[in-house]
Amino acid sequence: MFPSLYISHGSPMLALEPGASGPALARLAAELPKPIAIVIVSAHWESNELLVSGNPQPETFHDFGGFPKALFEVQYPAPGDPELAAEVVALLKADDLPARIDAKRPFDHGVWVPLSLMYPNADIPVVQVSLPTRGGPALQTRVGHALAGLRQSGVLLIGSGSITHNLRELDWHAGPESVEPWARTFRDWVIEKLAANDEAALHDYRQQAPNAVRNHPSDEHLLPLYFARGAGGEFSIAHQGFTMGALGMDIYRFG
């Protein structure tokens, strides 16, 4: 059975400057059998309702600005999988989670940046599930539970965000050895609660975790963690690190 994964995708520049995360993602992909498909929740598809991408040939969406021209030239031409998308919708509805197909959704950078480092051949079908941010951690845990059975049929489930994500406090010149204490303390709290399987504390992280709001002024980059945790099994750490002083690049495995 496949694990589920939580991947901190960092800056879009990760696609061109993979640092330590690129080799970590490549190793992780090499350790696993090749999945028949990938279902992914990205921080960059926020929505009011649950949507599932049914686009058979999603475009590569460069949903950012101010980066080098070379980044806008990167393409990730993996196919979609409308049949799997319909199955995902059915599984969500069976768990009282109304969902519908979005037939036009492209791949945002929370999808194609990490997948380009894991599966550069872009030959695995990808289905994206949206992120209704107002539902908070509890909803994402439920979504993960509802789709967990897909792991048994060779589908890799991924939550793509960042374990810390306060862009206003990043030091774009800091090396990987430079880590802000407020970011490290938060990251360590999350790891402690994941290891203890303390779901109540994790769901209430904005009140209980140290420096929670400083690390996540809004929580769309942490919510995919709850999807991965809800879909998976035992927690383990595949990679740890920071860039730019406070942008956590951790990768977690569940199962």
Stockholm file with secondary structure:
# STOCKHOLM 1.0

chainA/1-255         MFPSLYISHGSPMLALEPGASGPALARLAAELPKPIAIVIVSAHWESNELLVSGNPQPETFHDFGGFPKALFEVQYPAPGDPELAAEVVALLKADDLPARIDAKRPFDHGVWVPLSLMYPNADIPVVQVSLPTRGGPALQTRVGHALAGLRQSGVLLIGSGSITHNLRELDWHAGPESVEPWARTFRDWVIEKLAANDEAALHDYRQQAPNAVRNHPSDEHLLPLYFARGAGGEFSIAHQGFTMGALGMDIYRFG
#=GR chainA/1-255 SS CCCEEEEECCSGGGGTCCTTHHHHHHHHHHHSCCCSEEEEEEEEEECSSEEEECCSSCCBCCCCCSSCHHHHTCCCCCCCCHHHHHHHHHHHHHTTCCEEEETTCCBCHHHHHHHHHHCTTCCSCEEEEEECGGGHHHHHHHHHHHHGGGGGGTEEEEEEECSSCCGGGCCTTCCTTCBCHHHHHHHHHHHHHHHTTCHHHHHTHHHHSTTHHHHCSSSTTTHHHHHHHHHCCSEEEEECCEETBTEECCEEEEC
#=GC SS_cons         CCCEEEEECCSGGGGTCCTTHHHHHHHHHHHSCCCSEEEEEEEEEECSSEEEECCSSCCBCCCCCSSCHHHHTCCCCCCCCHHHHHHHHHHHHHTTCCEEEETTCCBCHHHHHHHHHHCTTCCSCEEEEEECGGGHHHHHHHHHHHHGGGGGGTEEEEEEECSSCCGGGCCTTCCTTCBCHHHHHHHHHHHHHHHTTCHHHHHTHHHHSTTHHHHCSSSTTTHHHHHHHHHCCSEEEEECCEETBTEECCEEEEC
//
